[in-house]
């Protein structure tokens, strides 16, 4: 992979889904690891660097953003740990549904009202083998600790994602607050997917379909889960943002409710609305350095 700056190393880790998961260890600045180094786990790793590596030919271009930051005379003692998602892990037709299942916060399923939604989520989503936080804690973190000869915990480790990856990042930090000191949530997908939309995900490239709309049952379950568990993030730093176009059009109302929950729990967070930004990697990447600076400074 050609990078604008820094160096990258790939490793592959076993998952419970019948395939190895690629993890990219990216060092944007040529400096040795020290006790001051911060580590950032990032979801959707294949979208972060090279467009040709991405499933949708779009990328955040974080190496380009680090180059701009470096050319402005800045430096940052950071290591990026980028995890590929499960969207097309096996190259199968139905794998478009894997990413949603993997990133959905399974603990929030208990907060659905009894009925079809809860039954479907319990049946198809609530599985240990697709539990992304468990993979991070039980497999990824020990592997990185061994490889880099470091201890990762809330003093030096954070997690970030966009869309469903942001929702998973928040969920992971809430469930394992002893391991994470900062959390970046870019264009968090609070609104879920209606069951009918979920079943049609594999056909998105074949059908001329309208954009998905918010699923109120999912929003309420996630909000309830967050309200009960937000206090676990006390003494952490959290970053939220969203745009105003595309899927991001649906985010202001649930994000405002989350902000109120964080305010009432006196959790330190930043929030920014970005006028004209859509739900695309180029917009996520344009906000990446600002989010990171807030989280680690």
C-alpha positions as CSV (number, residue, x, y, z in Angstrom):
1,X,0.0,0.0,0.0
2,X,1.3,3.4,-0.9
3,X,1.2,5.9,1.9
4,X,1.5,9.7,2.0
5,X,3.5,9.5,5.2
6,X,4.4,7.0,7.8
7,X,4.6,3.2,7.8
8,X,2.1,0.4,8.0
9,X,2.3,-3.3,9.0
10,X,-0.4,-5.9,8.4
11,X,-1.2,-8.8,10.8
12,X,-4.1,-11.3,10.6
13,X,-6.0,-12.5,13.6
14,X,-8.4,-15.4,13.9
15,X,-12.1,-14.6,14.4
16,X,-15.1,-16.8,15.2
17,X,-16.6,-16.1,11.8
18,X,-14.5,-18.6,9.8
19,X,-12.0,-16.1,8.4
20,X,-8.8,-14.2,9.5
21,X,-9.3,-10.5,10.2
22,X,-6.7,-8.0,8.8
23,X,-5.4,-5.5,11.2
24,X,-3.2,-2.6,10.0
25,X,-0.7,-1.1,12.5
26,X,0.0,2.4,11.2
27,X,2.7,4.8,12.6
28,X,2.2,8.2,11.0
29,X,5.4,9.7,12.4
30,X,8.9,8.3,12.5
31,X,9.4,8.2,16.3
32,X,9.9,5.3,18.7
33,X,7.1,4.1,20.9
34,X,7.4,5.4,24.4
35,X,5.4,5.6,27.6
36,X,3.7,8.8,26.2
37,X,2.5,7.0,23.0
38,X,-1.2,6.9,22.5
39,X,-3.0,4.1,20.7
40,X,-6.2,4.4,18.7
41,X,-8.2,1.4,17.6
42,X,-10.2,2.3,14.4
43,X,-13.1,0.4,12.9
44,X,-13.6,0.0,9.1
45,X,-9.9,-0.2,8.6
46,X,-10.1,-0.8,4.9
47,X,-11.7,2.6,4.4
48,X,-9.0,4.6,6.2
49,X,-6.1,4.8,3.7
50,X,-6.3,3.8,0.1
51,X,-9.5,4.1,-2.0
52,X,-8.6,1.0,-4.0
53,X,-8.4,-1.0,-0.7
54,X,-12.0,0.0,0.3
55,X,-15.1,-2.0,-0.5
56,X,-16.7,1.1,-2.0
57,X,-13.7,2.8,-3.6
58,X,-13.8,5.6,-1.0
59,X,-11.5,6.4,1.8
60,X,-10.8,8.7,4.7
61,X,-7.2,9.3,3.5
62,X,-5.9,9.6,7.1
63,X,-2.3,9.2,5.9
64,X,-2.9,12.3,3.7
65,X,-4.4,14.1,6.7
66,X,-1.4,13.3,8.8
67,X,0.9,14.5,6.1
68,X,-0.9,17.9,6.0
69,X,-0.6,18.0,9.8
70,X,3.1,17.2,9.6
71,X,3.7,19.8,6.9
72,X,2.1,22.4,9.2
73,X,4.9,21.8,11.7
74,X,3.0,19.5,14.0
75,X,3.6,16.0,15.4
76,X,1.6,13.5,17.3
77,X,2.8,10.5,19.4
78,X,0.1,8.1,18.1
79,X,-0.2,4.6,16.7
80,X,-3.3,3.7,14.7
81,X,-4.7,0.1,14.9
82,X,-7.1,-0.3,12.0
83,X,-9.4,-3.3,11.9
84,X,-11.1,-4.4,8.7
85,X,-14.9,-4.8,9.0
86,X,-16.7,-8.0,8.1
87,X,-18.7,-6.6,5.2
88,X,-17.2,-8.8,2.5
89,X,-14.9,-11.1,4.5
90,X,-15.8,-14.2,2.6
91,X,-16.8,-12.7,-0.7
92,X,-20.3,-14.1,-0.4
93,X,-23.5,-12.4,-1.6
94,X,-25.0,-12.1,1.9
95,X,-21.9,-10.7,3.5
96,X,-23.2,-7.1,3.1
97,X,-25.2,-7.8,6.3
98,X,-22.2,-8.8,8.3
99,X,-21.0,-5.4,9.2
100,X,-24.3,-4.3,10.7
101,X,-24.5,-7.4,12.8
102,X,-21.0,-7.1,14.0
103,X,-21.2,-3.4,14.9
104,X,-24.6,-3.3,16.4
105,X,-24.4,-2.9,20.3
106,X,-25.8,-6.2,21.4
107,X,-26.5,-5.1,25.0
108,X,-29.1,-2.6,23.6
109,X,-31.2,-5.5,22.3
110,X,-32.6,-6.0,25.9
111,X,-34.1,-2.5,25.7
112,X,-36.3,-3.2,22.7
113,X,-40.0,-3.6,23.5
114,X,-41.1,-7.3,23.2
115,X,-42.1,-8.1,19.7
116,X,-40.8,-8.6,16.2
117,X,-37.8,-6.3,16.5
118,X,-36.5,-7.9,19.7
119,X,-37.1,-11.4,18.3
120,X,-35.2,-10.6,15.1
121,X,-32.3,-9.0,16.8
122,X,-32.1,-11.8,19.4
123,X,-32.2,-14.4,16.6
124,X,-29.8,-12.9,14.0
125,X,-27.7,-10.2,15.8
126,X,-27.1,-11.3,19.4
127,X,-24.3,-13.9,18.8
128,X,-20.9,-14.1,20.5
129,X,-19.1,-14.9,17.2
130,X,-20.2,-11.5,15.8
131,X,-19.5,-9.6,19.0
132,X,-17.0,-7.0,17.9
133,X,-16.1,-5.6,21.4
134,X,-15.3,-9.2,22.5
135,X,-13.0,-9.6,19.5
136,X,-11.2,-6.4,20.4
137,X,-10.8,-7.2,24.1
138,X,-10.1,-11.0,23.9
139,X,-8.1,-11.2,20.6
140,X,-6.9,-7.8,19.3
141,X,-5.6,-6.1,22.4
142,X,-3.6,-9.1,23.6
143,X,-2.1,-9.5,20.1
144,X,-1.1,-5.8,19.9
145,X,0.3,-5.8,23.5
146,X,2.5,-8.8,22.6
147,X,3.6,-7.4,19.3
148,X,4.5,-3.9,20.5
149,X,5.6,-4.9,24.0
150,X,3.1,-2.5,25.6
151,X,0.3,-2.6,28.1
152,X,-2.9,-1.1,26.8
153,X,-5.5,0.4,29.1
154,X,-7.4,3.6,29.7
155,X,-4.2,5.6,30.2
156,X,-3.1,5.2,26.6
157,X,-5.9,3.6,24.5
158,X,-8.8,4.9,22.6
159,X,-11.3,3.8,20.0
160,X,-12.9,5.5,17.0
161,X,-15.3,4.8,14.2
162,X,-17.8,6.3,11.8
163,X,-21.5,5.5,11.3
164,X,-22.1,1.9,12.6
165,X,-18.4,1.9,13.5
166,X,-18.9,4.9,15.7
167,X,-21.8,3.2,17.4
168,X,-19.7,0.1,18.0
169,X,-16.8,2.3,19.4
170,X,-19.1,3.8,21.9
171,X,-20.5,0.5,22.9
172,X,-17.0,-1.0,23.3
173,X,-15.9,1.8,25.6
174,X,-19.1,1.6,27.7
175,X,-18.7,-2.2,28.2
176,X,-14.9,-2.0,28.9
177,X,-14.3,1.4,30.4
178,X,-11.2,0.2,32.2
179,X,-9.5,-0.3,28.8
180,X,-10.4,3.0,27.0
181,X,-9.6,6.5,27.9
182,X,-11.1,8.3,24.9
183,X,-13.7,7.6,22.2
184,X,-14.3,9.2,18.8
185,X,-17.8,8.9,17.3
186,X,-18.1,10.4,13.8
187,X,-21.6,10.5,12.3
188,X,-22.9,7.9,14.7
189,X,-25.6,5.8,13.2
190,X,-28.1,6.0,16.0
191,X,-31.1,5.2,13.7
192,X,-30.5,1.5,12.9
193,X,-32.1,-0.3,10.0
194,X,-35.7,-1.4,9.7
195,X,-35.9,-5.2,9.5
196,X,-37.2,-5.0,5.9
197,X,-34.2,-2.8,5.0
198,X,-31.8,-5.2,6.6
199,X,-33.1,-8.2,4.7
200,X,-32.5,-6.2,1.4
201,X,-29.0,-5.1,2.2
202,X,-27.3,-7.7,0.0
203,X,-29.4,-6.4,-3.0
204,X,-28.4,-2.7,-2.6
205,X,-26.2,-2.8,-5.6
206,X,-28.8,-4.4,-7.8
207,X,-31.9,-2.4,-6.9
208,X,-32.7,1.3,-7.5
209,X,-33.8,1.9,-3.9
210,X,-34.7,4.9,-1.8
211,X,-32.3,5.8,1.0
212,X,-33.0,4.0,4.3
213,X,-35.0,5.9,6.9
214,X,-34.8,6.0,10.7
215,X,-36.1,3.0,12.7
216,X,-37.7,4.5,15.8
217,X,-37.6,1.2,17.7
218,X,-33.9,0.9,17.3
219,X,-33.3,4.5,18.2
220,X,-35.2,4.1,21.5
221,X,-33.4,0.9,22.4
222,X,-30.0,2.5,21.8
223,X,-30.9,5.7,23.7
224,X,-32.1,3.6,26.7
225,X,-29.0,1.5,26.7
226,X,-26.8,4.7,26.5
227,X,-28.7,6.4,29.3
228,X,-28.2,3.5,31.7
229,X,-24.5,3.0,30.8
230,X,-23.2,6.5,30.0
231,X,-21.9,7.0,33.6
232,X,-19.3,4.4,32.8
233,X,-17.5,7.0,30.7
234,X,-16.9,9.4,33.5
235,X,-13.3,10.6,33.5
236,X,-13.1,9.8,29.7
237,X,-13.1,12.1,26.7
238,X,-15.7,11.6,24.0
239,X,-16.0,13.2,20.6
240,X,-19.3,13.4,18.6
241,X,-20.1,15.0,15.3
242,X,-22.4,14.6,12.3
243,X,-23.1,16.3,9.0
244,X,-26.4,17.5,7.6
245,X,-26.8,15.6,4.3
246,X,-27.7,12.0,3.4
247,X,-28.0,9.7,6.3
248,X,-26.6,12.4,8.6
249,X,-29.9,14.3,8.1
250,X,-31.5,11.9,10.5
251,X,-28.8,12.2,13.3
252,X,-29.4,15.6,15.0
253,X,-32.4,14.6,17.1
254,X,-31.0,11.3,18.5
255,X,-27.6,13.0,18.9
256,X,-29.2,15.9,20.9
257,X,-30.8,13.3,23.2
258,X,-27.4,11.6,23.7
259,X,-25.8,15.0,24.4
260,X,-28.4,15.6,27.1
261,X,-27.6,12.2,28.7
262,X,-23.9,13.1,28.7
263,X,-24.6,16.5,30.2
264,X,-26.6,15.0,33.0
265,X,-23.8,12.6,33.8
266,X,-21.2,15.3,33.6
267,X,-19.2,13.4,31.0
268,X,-16.5,15.4,29.2
269,X,-17.4,15.5,25.5
270,X,-17.2,17.6,22.4
271,X,-19.9,17.9,19.7
272,X,-19.9,19.5,16.3
273,X,-22.5,19.7,13.6
274,X,-20.9,20.1,10.1
275,X,-23.2,21.9,7.6
276,X,-23.2,20.4,4.2
277,X,-21.3,17.3,5.1
278,X,-22.7,14.0,3.8
279,X,-22.3,10.4,5.0
280,X,-19.1,9.7,3.1
281,X,-15.6,8.7,4.0
282,X,-14.2,12.0,2.6
283,X,-16.1,13.9,5.1
284,X,-15.2,11.6,8.0
285,X,-11.6,12.0,7.1
286,X,-11.8,15.8,6.9
287,X,-12.8,15.9,10.6
288,X,-10.4,13.2,11.7
289,X,-7.4,15.3,12.9
290,X,-9.6,17.8,14.8
291,X,-11.4,14.9,16.6
292,X,-8.0,13.2,17.4
293,X,-6.5,16.5,18.7
294,X,-9.4,17.0,21.1
295,X,-9.2,13.4,22.3
296,X,-5.5,13.1,23.0
297,X,-4.6,16.6,24.2
